[in-house]
Amino acid sequence: MTYHPIDKLCVVIPMKSPQRAKQRLANRLSDSGREKLALSLFDNTLAFFQQHFPMLDVLVVSESLDVLNLAQSYQTNTLFDDGAKGLNGALDFACDWVTKSGYDSQLIVPSDIAVLDPEEINLLIHAAQKAQVVIAVAKDGGTNALLTSPPDAIDFEYGKNSAAAHKHHARSKQLICRSVHFTNLALDIDHSEDLEAAVLRQPERFKNWCSCFSSAVKEHHYA
């Protein structure tokens, strides 16, 4: 059987409140620095899909009204979730909206991918033509993109080793599943080494964060 998710595909971007984002960088960036980094990555994600995939509808789910207002400036759909049930709960809520809105497929993309590559997204969508579940594996075994046809094909289990968990869910339902490994899509910014890797890949874009990072490291060292 061949699947064509591009026909009615919705991109879902979950985004927590910027004030709570990037906690694992707390010893490297200030509170305001982490907030600005999270918003910068999110804004870049919105701009990426608007520029390279204008034919795809986008849904942003967040507990932050500021985040939803920013998303609306890119003409995306928005959904408020209070965050009480965490990321998986927010994605269940979003998936219900996507399904009821008549989409055949759903592509979940995190808001903090350092470098988004149109070719990788195209390859991901192409892989879904012959699979009901496609998992873009993160550098740490997590899930950095998840394309499901139908949107609720599997349960969401984001967290440690989520790529393996999502693959298990797909196989338990006898669904065709593919795991893909992409250089750029594997890199989300969670830790200091991720930020360092992003600086190496796109120095012009991330050089300001590099200087903030260096200053924060010095302040932490001499504190």
Disulfide bonds with the S-S distance in Angstrom:
none
